[in-house]
Amino acid sequence: MKKFFLCLIFLFLTGCTAANPVLDAMIGGISITQVEGYFDLDRKQEKDFERELNKDVKNIQRKQLQDFAQAIRQFDERVPHEKEDSKILSEVFEKLESEYSNASGAFKNSAVFLVNSLREEQFAHFEKQVRKEIQEARLDGQAPFNSNLQARFKKQIKYWVGPMSVHQDQMLKQFIDQEPFPWKERLDNREQILNRFMAERQDPKKLRQFTEQFMVDYDSLRTPEYARSLAAYEERFKGFLNKFWSTLNYEQKQQLQSSLNKQAQEVESLALNERPVK
């Protein structure tokens, strides 16, 4: 869960959002070490940020986390009883997406604290790193993005249901090939957010407002083109999940139950403030 909460704060670094396929941030995310690569944080900034992050974790309403854990457990209990045409996987996706969006606002204080601690050379370092990534991604085109996306899908599917069969692997490849993710719109969106972030840094009040908006209402910052294309892609992706469910065997459904149960335990542990973010 540590990486999940870090990613909530640093979405603008990687361009990942709550709407990305399978919610990579929920089980992947980025670490403090990677954040250093963007902002070149010093040791004091790291420690101070971790302290503020833990404050936000403790301030999350326990009931919100417990309700989320309960929702996950309800999916867990449903798995053995669902029919072949069940939409349980797309429902899990929607629930994770919803909770991800709701939770991000709880970390606005940590995000604002970090941004306010940055020196001008760190802003410049960040801009240089991100613009370089955007440029390289545009030059590479769709193929490398598809390859990377397929690898992420496979990793995440393995986490949730275990190794895929040959048929399932072919299904995934076909989906990636026939339903391309809107990578160009994603890059345009990332560049627009970067430009806004760098412009607002000149005014502390505007920078704070932008950072808070990013955490509380990220959807409002998307370009209209990316918002539309991403929404359409999500619908196609949920259709893929529904078809994928019909291919799961007994062992994979057992693994899905185990994974859901593990996530519920993680959230419940966090609700009790048993583990700090490090």
Long-range contacts (C-beta under 8 A, 24 or more apart in sequence): 1-266, 1-267, 1-269, 1-270, 1-275, 2-275, 2-277, 2-278, 3-27, 3-28, 3-29, 3-30, 3-31, 4-29, 5-29, 5-53, 5-57, 5-103, 5-107, 5-277, 6-30, 6-31, 6-32, 6-35, 6-53, 6-277, 8-100, 8-103, 8-104, 8-107, 8-215, 9-53, 9-107, 9-110, 9-111, 9-114, 9-215, 10-35, 10-38, 11-104, 11-214, 11-218, 12-190, 12-193, 12-194, 12-197, 12-214, 13-38, 13-126, 13-130, 15-186, 15-187, 15-189, 15-190, 17-218, 17-230, 18-97, 18-100, 18-101, 18-104, 18-218, 19-97, 19-230, 19-231, 19-234, 21-149, 21-152, 21-153, 21-181, 21-233, 21-237, 22-93, 22-152, 22-153, 22-156, 22-157, 23-93, 23-96, 23-97, 23-100, 24-152, 24-156, 25-100, 26-96, 26-100, 27-156, 27-159, 28-152, 28-156, 37-129, 38-125, 38-126, 38-129, 38-130, 39-114, 39-118, 39-122, 39-125, 39-126, 40-121, 40-122, 40-125, 41-122, 45-114, 45-117, 48-113, 48-117, 49-110, 49-113, 49-114, 49-117, 50-277, 50-278, 52-109, 52-110, 52-113, 52-114, 53-107, 53-110, 53-277, 54-276, 54-277, 55-109, 55-110, 56-106, 56-107, 56-109, 56-110, 57-270, 57-273, 57-276, 57-277, 58-273, 59-106, 60-103, 60-106, 60-270, 60-271, 62-271, 62-272, 64-102, 64-103, 65-267, 65-268, 65-270, 65-271, 66-267, 66-268, 66-271, 68-99, 68-267, 69-264, 69-265, 69-267, 69-268, 69-271, 70-264, 71-95, 71-99, 72-260, 72-261, 72-263, 72-264, 72-267, 73-260, 73-261, 73-264, 75-260, 76-257, 76-260, 76-261, 76-264, 79-253, 79-256, 79-257, 79-260, 80-253, 80-257, 82-245, 84-245, 84-246, 85-242, 85-246, 86-242, 86-245, 87-238, 87-242, 87-245, 88-245, 89-241, 89-242, 89-244, 89-245, 90-238, 90-239, 90-241, 90-242, 92-260, 93-237, 93-238, 93-241, 94-238, 101-218, 101-219, 104-215, 104-216, 104-218, 105-215, 105-216, 105-217, 107-215, 108-211, 108-212, 108-215, 108-216, 111-211, 111-212, 111-214, 111-215, 112-208, 112-211, 112-212, 115-207, 115-208, 115-211, 116-204, 116-207, 116-208, 118-201, 123-198, 123-201, 127-194, 127-198, 130-190, 130-194, 131-191, 131-194, 134-187, 134-190, 134-191, 134-194, 137-183, 137-187, 138-184, 138-187, 142-180, 142-183, 145-181, 145-183, 146-176, 146-177, 146-180, 146-181, 149-176, 149-181, 150-176, 157-244, 159-259, 160-255, 160-256, 160-259, 161-248, 161-252, 161-253, 161-255, 161-256, 161-259, 162-251, 162-252, 162-255, 165-247, 165-249, 167-247, 168-244, 168-247, 171-240, 171-243, 171-244, 171-247, 175-237, 175-240, 179-233, 179-236, 179-237, 179-240, 181-233, 182-226, 182-229, 182-230, 182-233, 185-223, 185-225, 185-226, 185-229, 185-230, 186-226, 186-230, 188-223, 188-225, 188-226, 189-222, 189-223, 189-225, 189-226, 192-223, 193-221, 196-221
